[in-house]
Amino acid sequence: MTSPSPTTPVDLEDVRAAARRLDGLAHRTRVLTSRTLNALTGAEVHAKAECDQRTGSFKFRGACNALASLDAEDRARGVAAFSSGNHAQAVALAARLHEVPATILMPADAPPAKIAATRSYGAEVVTYDRYAEDREALGRRLAEERGLTLIPPFDHPAVIAGQGTVALELHEEVGDLDVLLVCVGGGGLIAGCATAATALLPEVRVIGAEPAVRDVTRRSLAVGERLRAEVPRTIADGQQVPSPGALTFPVLQRCVEDVVLVTDDELIDTMALLFERLKVVVEPSGAAALAAALAGRLDLRGLRVGVTLSGGNVGLDRFAALMERRGWGLPDVIGAAAP
């Protein structure tokens, strides 16, 4: 790995090295196209289906790369992680594949399907209250008390490099892009993807998408420093992070043009569209980037646009409840679009 600097925790060569480590372990996920999406956006949309990735999200890439980068002594001690669900599952499976014990700190109100999946991969799960307790402090204390190596969900060079393989694969599959839309939580995915994309395509515009009630990344970029907010109450549990990462934020400042805000209703509409028209199931956070493309806040007409469908970890009961919560059919424009 490249030695991290304040503005460049990883570079394109780190992402390529991560791709080599992940070869045979991570899935090379599909790139989806749809005349419906093109009609709704006026663009040529290429959606990277990380909902098809092992453990159901892009998080497996970063977790697996981090585990593969550990030395024998660290592996023997075991690893710890904190996560709302997707990083938890990813670390749990990556640890099992590398024969490393794993202990995962998860919010007590995390989707039950995510907690169950994490345990099914062999990890010990420790729960906490996400609205009253600081998960980073708890995670550090847990790792120190048990002598474990902490693998954070985004602020780690190997994690960022692993997530960057999403953009690397997308470029290898579809070639040049004008715009790359990526969901934003702590910033690991967008930092890795922006690093790879801007190195490969210097003119590409990288744009983030985050829930409207959690605009901390957008505000942080506007003022030029990391802000911190209360954990937002949004259906996009994968993006319930109070602040952008210390390592990821400088990359966003350097490589990300803008962050678009999306509402919970827009996330649900996008989930419904993907289910009905592309036969793909995504979780709310997984729909954020495409929701930004569909919301009409960006002029994408005539452009080649890459979109990350970052995860699909939503249980049947929750998916059905979210669809019922919508209370209306798809927007008229969707019904009128060509299949």
C-alpha positions as CSV (number, residue, x, y, z in Angstrom):
1,M,0.0,0.0,0.0
2,T,1.0,3.6,-0.6
3,S,1.9,5.4,2.6
4,P,-1.2,7.5,3.4
5,S,-0.9,11.3,3.1
6,P,-3.5,13.9,4.2
7,T,-4.9,14.2,0.7
8,T,-3.9,10.9,-0.9
9,P,-4.5,7.8,1.3
10,V,-4.4,5.6,-1.9
11,D,-3.7,5.9,-5.6
12,L,-4.6,4.0,-8.7
13,E,-1.9,1.5,-8.2
14,D,-3.3,0.7,-4.8
15,V,-6.7,0.1,-6.3
16,R,-5.1,-2.2,-9.0
17,A,-3.3,-4.1,-6.3
18,A,-6.6,-4.5,-4.4
19,A,-8.1,-5.9,-7.6
20,R,-5.4,-8.5,-7.8
21,R,-6.0,-9.5,-4.1
22,L,-9.7,-9.8,-4.7
23,D,-9.4,-11.9,-7.9
24,G,-11.2,-15.1,-7.2
25,L,-12.7,-13.9,-3.9
26,A,-14.9,-11.0,-4.8
27,H,-17.5,-11.2,-7.6
28,R,-17.0,-9.1,-10.8
29,T,-20.5,-7.6,-10.6
30,R,-22.8,-7.0,-13.6
31,V,-23.2,-3.6,-15.3
32,L,-26.9,-3.0,-16.0
33,T,-28.4,-0.9,-18.7
34,S,-32.1,0.0,-19.3
35,R,-34.0,1.9,-21.9
36,T,-36.3,3.0,-19.0
37,L,-33.4,4.6,-17.1
38,N,-32.1,6.2,-20.2
39,A,-35.5,7.7,-21.0
40,L,-36.0,9.0,-17.5
41,T,-32.6,10.7,-17.3
42,G,-31.9,11.6,-20.9
43,A,-28.5,9.9,-20.4
44,E,-26.9,6.6,-21.2
45,V,-26.9,5.0,-17.8
46,H,-24.6,2.1,-16.7
47,A,-25.4,0.8,-13.3
48,K,-22.8,-1.3,-11.4
49,A,-24.9,-3.9,-9.5
50,E,-23.0,-4.2,-6.2
51,C,-26.2,-5.7,-4.8
52,D,-24.9,-8.9,-6.5
53,Q,-21.6,-8.7,-4.6
54,R,-20.7,-11.3,-1.9
55,T,-22.5,-10.4,1.4
56,G,-24.8,-8.2,-0.8
57,S,-22.8,-5.0,-1.0
58,F,-19.6,-3.3,-2.2
59,K,-18.3,-3.5,1.4
60,F,-16.9,-7.0,0.8
61,R,-14.3,-5.5,-1.5
62,G,-12.8,-3.2,1.1
63,A,-13.1,-5.7,4.0
64,C,-11.5,-8.5,2.0
65,N,-8.7,-6.3,0.8
66,A,-8.0,-5.2,4.4
67,L,-8.0,-8.8,5.7
68,A,-5.7,-9.9,2.9
69,S,-3.3,-7.1,3.7
70,L,-2.8,-8.2,7.4
71,D,0.3,-10.0,8.5
72,A,0.2,-13.4,10.2
73,E,0.5,-11.9,13.7
74,D,-2.5,-9.6,13.2
75,R,-4.6,-12.5,11.7
76,A,-3.8,-14.7,14.7
77,R,-5.1,-12.1,17.1
78,G,-8.3,-11.5,15.2
79,V,-10.2,-8.4,14.0
80,A,-12.9,-6.1,15.2
81,A,-15.2,-3.8,13.2
82,F,-18.1,-1.5,13.8
83,S,-21.0,-1.2,11.3
84,S,-24.7,-0.7,10.7
85,G,-24.7,-4.0,8.8
86,N,-23.0,-4.2,5.4
87,H,-19.4,-3.7,6.6
88,A,-20.2,-6.1,9.4
89,Q,-21.2,-8.8,7.0
90,A,-18.3,-8.1,4.8
91,V,-15.7,-8.3,7.6
92,A,-17.4,-11.4,9.0
93,L,-17.2,-13.3,5.6
94,A,-13.7,-12.0,4.7
95,A,-12.5,-13.1,8.2
96,R,-13.9,-16.6,7.7
97,L,-12.3,-16.9,4.3
98,H,-8.9,-15.9,5.8
99,E,-9.5,-18.0,8.9
100,V,-9.4,-15.0,11.2
101,P,-11.7,-14.6,14.3
102,A,-14.0,-11.5,14.1
103,T,-16.0,-9.5,16.6
104,I,-18.4,-7.0,15.2
105,L,-20.1,-4.0,16.9
106,M,-23.5,-3.4,15.5
107,P,-26.4,-1.0,16.4
108,A,-29.2,-2.8,18.2
109,D,-31.7,-1.5,15.7
110,A,-29.8,-2.6,12.6
111,P,-32.0,-4.6,10.2
112,P,-32.4,-8.1,11.7
113,A,-31.4,-9.6,8.3
114,K,-28.0,-7.9,8.5
115,I,-27.4,-9.0,12.1
116,A,-28.4,-12.6,11.3
117,A,-26.2,-12.7,8.3
118,T,-23.2,-11.4,10.2
119,R,-23.6,-14.1,12.8
120,S,-24.1,-16.7,10.1
121,Y,-20.6,-16.0,8.8
122,G,-19.2,-16.9,12.2
123,A,-18.6,-13.5,13.8
124,E,-19.5,-12.5,17.3
125,V,-21.9,-9.6,17.3
126,V,-21.9,-7.0,20.1
127,T,-24.8,-4.4,20.0
128,Y,-25.0,-0.8,21.0
129,D,-27.4,2.2,20.8
130,R,-26.5,4.2,17.7
131,Y,-28.4,7.3,18.8
132,A,-26.9,7.4,22.3
133,E,-23.4,5.9,22.0
134,D,-20.3,6.7,19.9
135,R,-19.6,3.6,17.8
136,E,-16.0,4.7,16.9
137,A,-15.1,5.1,20.6
138,L,-16.8,1.8,21.4
139,G,-15.1,0.0,18.6
140,R,-11.7,1.3,19.5
141,R,-12.2,0.3,23.1
142,L,-13.4,-3.2,22.1
143,A,-10.4,-3.7,19.9
144,E,-8.0,-2.5,22.6
145,E,-9.5,-4.6,25.4
146,R,-9.4,-7.8,23.3
147,G,-6.2,-7.1,21.5
148,L,-7.9,-7.2,18.1
149,T,-7.0,-5.3,14.9
150,L,-9.7,-2.8,14.1
151,I,-10.9,-2.6,10.5
152,P,-13.1,0.5,10.3
153,P,-15.8,0.8,7.7
154,F,-14.3,3.5,5.6
155,D,-11.3,5.3,7.1
156,H,-8.6,2.8,6.2
157,P,-6.3,2.8,3.2
158,A,-6.9,-0.9,2.3
159,V,-10.7,-0.5,2.6
160,I,-10.7,2.6,0.4
161,A,-8.5,0.9,-2.2
162,G,-10.8,-2.2,-2.2
163,Q,-13.9,0.0,-2.8
164,G,-12.1,1.7,-5.7
165,T,-12.2,-1.5,-7.6
166,V,-15.9,-0.8,-8.3
167,A,-14.9,2.1,-10.5
168,L,-12.0,0.2,-12.0
169,E,-14.2,-2.6,-13.1
170,L,-16.9,-0.2,-14.4
171,H,-14.3,1.6,-16.6
172,E,-13.0,-1.7,-17.9
173,E,-16.5,-2.8,-18.8
174,V,-18.0,0.4,-20.4
175,G,-15.0,2.7,-21.2
176,D,-15.2,6.4,-20.8
177,L,-17.8,8.1,-18.6
178,D,-18.9,11.7,-18.3
179,V,-20.3,11.4,-14.8
180,L,-19.9,8.9,-12.0
181,L,-22.6,9.0,-9.3
182,V,-21.8,7.3,-6.0
183,C,-23.6,7.1,-2.7
184,V,-22.0,8.8,0.3
185,G,-21.8,7.7,3.9
186,G,-18.4,7.8,5.5
187,G,-16.9,8.2,2.1
188,G,-15.0,5.0,1.6
189,L,-16.8,4.0,-1.6
190,I,-16.8,7.5,-3.2
191,A,-13.2,8.1,-2.2
192,G,-12.0,4.9,-3.7
193,C,-14.1,5.3,-6.8
194,A,-13.1,8.9,-7.3
195,T,-9.4,8.0,-6.9
196,A,-9.7,5.4,-9.6
197,A,-12.0,7.2,-11.9
198,T,-10.2,10.6,-12.0
199,A,-6.9,8.8,-12.6
200,L,-8.3,6.9,-15.5
201,L,-10.6,9.7,-16.8
202,P,-9.3,13.1,-15.8
203,E,-12.4,14.9,-17.2
204,V,-15.0,12.7,-15.4
205,R,-17.3,14.5,-12.9
206,V,-17.7,12.5,-9.7
207,I,-20.9,13.4,-7.8
208,G,-22.1,12.0,-4.5
209,A,-25.6,11.3,-3.2
210,E,-26.7,11.4,0.4
211,P,-30.0,11.5,2.2
212,A,-31.5,14.9,2.5
213,V,-31.8,14.6,6.3
214,R,-28.1,13.8,6.4
215,D,-26.4,16.5,4.4
216,V,-23.3,16.6,6.6
217,T,-20.9,15.7,3.7
218,R,-22.4,18.4,1.4
219,R,-22.2,21.0,4.2
220,S,-18.6,19.9,5.0
221,L,-17.5,20.3,1.5
222,A,-19.1,23.8,1.3
223,V,-17.3,25.1,4.4
224,G,-14.0,23.2,3.7
225,E,-13.8,21.2,6.9
226,R,-15.4,18.0,8.4
227,L,-18.6,18.8,10.3
228,R,-20.3,16.5,12.7
229,A,-24.0,16.0,13.1
230,E,-26.3,13.8,15.1
231,V,-26.9,10.4,13.5
232,P,-29.8,11.1,11.1
233,R,-33.0,9.2,11.2
234,T,-33.4,8.0,7.6
235,I,-34.4,4.7,6.0
236,A,-30.9,4.7,4.4
237,D,-29.3,3.0,7.4
238,G,-26.0,2.4,5.4
239,Q,-25.6,6.2,5.3
240,Q,-26.3,6.9,9.0
241,V,-22.8,8.3,9.6
242,P,-22.4,11.5,11.7
243,S,-19.3,12.8,9.8
244,P,-17.2,12.1,6.7
245,G,-14.0,10.3,7.4
246,A,-10.7,11.9,8.2
247,L,-8.9,10.0,5.4
248,T,-11.8,10.1,2.9
249,F,-12.8,13.8,3.2
250,P,-9.6,15.2,1.6
251,V,-10.2,12.9,-1.3
252,L,-13.7,14.2,-1.7
253,Q,-12.5,17.8,-1.5
254,R,-10.0,17.0,-4.3
255,C,-12.0,14.7,-6.6
256,V,-15.8,15.2,-6.0
257,E,-17.6,18.0,-7.8
258,D,-20.9,18.0,-5.8
259,V,-23.2,16.1,-3.5
260,V,-26.8,15.7,-4.4
261,L,-29.5,15.2,-1.7
262,V,-32.2,12.7,-2.0
263,T,-35.3,12.1,0.1
264,D,-36.5,8.9,1.7
265,D,-39.5,8.9,-0.7
266,E,-37.2,9.2,-3.7
267,L,-35.2,6.3,-2.4
268,I,-38.3,4.2,-2.1
269,D,-39.4,5.2,-5.6
270,T,-36.1,4.2,-7.0
271,M,-36.1,0.8,-5.2
272,A,-39.6,0.2,-6.7
273,L,-38.4,1.2,-10.2
274,L,-35.4,-1.1,-10.0
275,F,-37.6,-4.0,-8.8
276,E,-40.3,-3.5,-11.3
277,R,-38.3,-2.7,-14.4
278,L,-34.8,-4.2,-13.9
279,K,-35.9,-7.1,-11.5
280,V,-33.2,-6.0,-9.1
281,V,-33.6,-5.6,-5.3
282,V,-31.6,-2.8,-3.6
283,E,-31.7,-1.5,-0.1
284,P,-32.4,2.3,0.5
285,S,-28.7,3.2,0.6
286,G,-28.1,1.1,-2.5
287,A,-30.6,3.2,-4.4
288,A,-29.2,6.6,-3.5
289,A,-26.9,7.2,-6.5
290,L,-29.6,6.3,-9.0
291,A,-32.2,8.3,-7.1
292,A,-29.9,11.3,-7.5
293,A,-29.9,10.7,-11.3
294,L,-33.7,10.4,-11.4
295,A,-34.5,13.3,-9.1
296,G,-34.0,15.9,-11.9
297,R,-31.4,18.0,-9.9
298,L,-28.7,17.2,-12.4
299,D,-28.6,17.9,-16.1
300,L,-27.4,14.5,-17.5
301,R,-28.9,14.8,-21.0
302,G,-26.7,13.2,-23.6
303,L,-24.1,12.0,-21.2
304,R,-22.6,8.6,-20.4
305,V,-23.3,8.1,-16.7
306,G,-22.0,5.5,-14.3
307,V,-24.1,4.7,-11.2
308,T,-23.3,2.5,-8.2
309,L,-26.1,0.3,-6.9
310,S,-24.2,-0.1,-3.7
311,G,-26.1,-2.8,-1.8
312,G,-29.1,-5.1,-1.7
313,N,-29.3,-6.1,1.9
314,V,-33.0,-5.5,2.7
315,G,-35.2,-8.3,4.2
316,L,-38.5,-9.2,2.7
317,D,-40.6,-7.7,5.5
318,R,-38.7,-4.4,5.4
319,F,-38.9,-4.2,1.6
320,A,-42.6,-4.8,1.7
321,A,-43.1,-2.3,4.4
322,L,-41.2,0.4,2.5
323,M,-43.3,-0.3,-0.6
324,E,-46.5,0.0,1.4
325,R,-45.2,3.2,3.0
326,R,-45.0,4.8,-0.5
327,G,-48.8,4.7,-0.7
328,W,-48.8,5.6,-4.4
329,G,-47.9,4.1,-7.8
330,L,-44.8,4.8,-9.7
331,P,-44.6,8.3,-11.1
332,D,-46.5,8.8,-14.3
333,V,-43.3,9.3,-16.2
334,I,-42.1,5.8,-15.3
335,G,-45.4,4.3,-16.4
336,A,-45.0,6.1,-19.7
337,A,-41.3,5.1,-20.3
338,A,-40.4,2.4,-22.8
339,P,-39.5,-0.9,-21.1
